Amino acid sequence: MNLQTIFLQAAQGGNSSTMLIMMGVMFVGFYFLMIRPQMKKQKQEKKFQDDLKVGSRVVLTSGLHGRIAQIQEDGVVIETLSGKLKFEKAAISREFTENRFGEKATKAAAEKTADKKEIETEKK
């Protein structure tokens, strides 16, 4: 029996409980196949955007590569070879630091931010 035969038999019988069960199964299927994975992906993107740090090398959705110079409430300032540009956080597609440069890059970025903080405290 194929699916079409089952639907045709359900329509002929007029059994509303079978129809409700089929609709429920379809809804559960849609939830697990479409809605749940999309919600999981949105949570991962939100966590990624919240975990961005100054000094991380990133790739934007447009393909632009750069380093995060500043993080602001409404976006981030990306430093590229041509200068500094401001983008929305949603425009960042992935972090490129660890994928390409390994642990050396993350350590170097941490050292740079520590050096900047020391300089700022010395100026005060």
C-alpha positions as CSV (number, residue, x, y, z in Angstrom):
1,M,0.0,0.0,0.0
2,N,1.3,3.4,-0.8
3,L,0.5,6.6,0.9
4,Q,-2.0,7.8,-1.7
5,T,-4.1,4.6,-1.1
6,I,-4.1,5.2,2.6
7,F,-5.4,8.8,2.1
8,L,-8.1,7.7,-0.3
9,Q,-9.3,4.9,2.0
10,A,-9.4,7.4,5.0
11,A,-11.5,9.8,2.9
12,Q,-14.0,7.1,1.9
13,G,-14.4,5.7,5.3
14,G,-15.2,9.2,6.8
15,N,-13.3,8.3,10.0
16,S,-12.4,11.6,11.5
17,S,-10.2,10.1,14.2
18,T,-7.9,8.6,11.6
19,M,-7.6,11.9,9.8
20,L,-6.7,13.6,13.1
21,I,-4.1,11.1,13.9
22,M,-2.6,11.5,10.4
23,M,-2.5,15.3,10.8
24,G,-0.8,14.9,14.2
25,V,1.8,12.6,12.7
26,M,2.4,15.1,9.9
27,F,2.8,18.0,12.4
28,V,5.3,16.0,14.6
29,G,7.2,15.1,11.4
30,F,7.4,18.8,10.4
31,Y,8.5,19.7,13.8
32,F,11.4,17.3,14.0
33,L,12.5,17.7,10.3
34,M,12.1,21.4,9.9
35,I,11.3,23.5,12.9
36,R,13.7,22.0,15.5
37,P,16.8,22.0,13.4
38,Q,16.2,25.6,12.4
39,M,15.8,26.7,16.1
40,K,19.0,24.8,16.9
41,K,20.9,26.6,14.1
42,Q,19.6,30.0,15.3
43,K,20.8,29.3,18.9
44,Q,24.2,28.4,17.6
45,E,24.4,31.6,15.5
46,K,23.4,33.7,18.5
47,K,26.0,32.0,20.7
48,F,28.6,32.5,18.1
49,Q,27.8,36.2,17.8
50,D,27.9,36.7,21.5
51,D,31.3,34.9,21.8
52,L,33.1,37.2,19.3
53,K,36.2,38.8,20.7
54,V,38.4,41.7,19.7
55,G,41.4,40.5,17.6
56,S,39.6,37.5,16.1
57,R,40.0,37.0,12.4
58,V,36.6,36.5,10.7
59,V,35.0,35.9,7.4
60,L,31.9,37.9,6.5
61,T,29.0,36.6,4.4
62,S,30.2,38.7,1.5
63,G,33.6,36.9,1.6
64,L,35.5,39.8,3.2
65,H,38.3,38.7,5.5
66,G,39.3,40.9,8.4
67,R,40.1,41.2,12.1
68,I,37.6,42.5,14.7
69,A,38.9,45.9,15.9
70,Q,35.9,46.9,18.1
71,I,32.7,45.3,19.3
72,Q,29.8,47.7,19.7
73,E,26.1,47.2,20.6
74,D,24.8,47.6,17.1
75,G,27.7,45.9,15.2
76,V,31.4,45.3,14.9
77,V,34.2,47.3,13.4
78,I,36.3,45.1,11.1
79,E,39.8,46.1,10.2
80,T,40.9,45.1,6.7
81,L,43.9,46.0,4.5
82,S,41.9,48.9,3.1
83,G,40.8,50.4,6.5
84,K,38.2,49.9,9.1
85,L,34.6,49.1,8.2
86,K,31.5,48.7,10.4
87,F,29.2,45.7,9.9
88,E,26.3,44.1,11.6
89,K,27.1,41.1,13.8
90,A,24.9,38.9,11.6
91,A,27.2,39.6,8.6
92,I,29.9,37.5,10.2
93,S,29.7,34.0,8.9
94,R,32.5,32.2,10.7
95,E,35.6,32.7,12.7
96,F,38.8,32.2,10.8
97,T,41.4,32.5,13.5
98,E,41.6,28.9,14.8
99,N,40.8,27.2,11.5
100,R,43.8,28.8,9.7
101,F,46.3,30.0,12.3
102,G,45.8,27.5,15.1
103,E,46.4,28.2,18.8
104,K,49.2,30.7,18.1
105,A,46.7,33.2,16.8
106,T,44.4,33.0,19.8
107,K,47.4,33.3,22.2
108,A,48.7,36.3,20.2
109,A,45.3,38.0,20.2
110,A,45.0,37.5,24.0
111,E,48.5,39.0,24.5
112,K,47.6,42.0,22.3
113,T,44.5,42.7,24.3
114,A,46.5,42.3,27.6
115,D,49.1,44.7,26.2
116,K,46.5,47.3,25.3
117,K,44.9,47.1,28.7
118,E,48.3,47.6,30.4
119,I,49.0,50.7,28.2
120,E,45.6,52.1,29.0
121,T,46.1,51.7,32.7
122,E,49.6,53.3,32.4
123,K,48.1,56.3,30.6
124,K,45.6,56.9,33.4
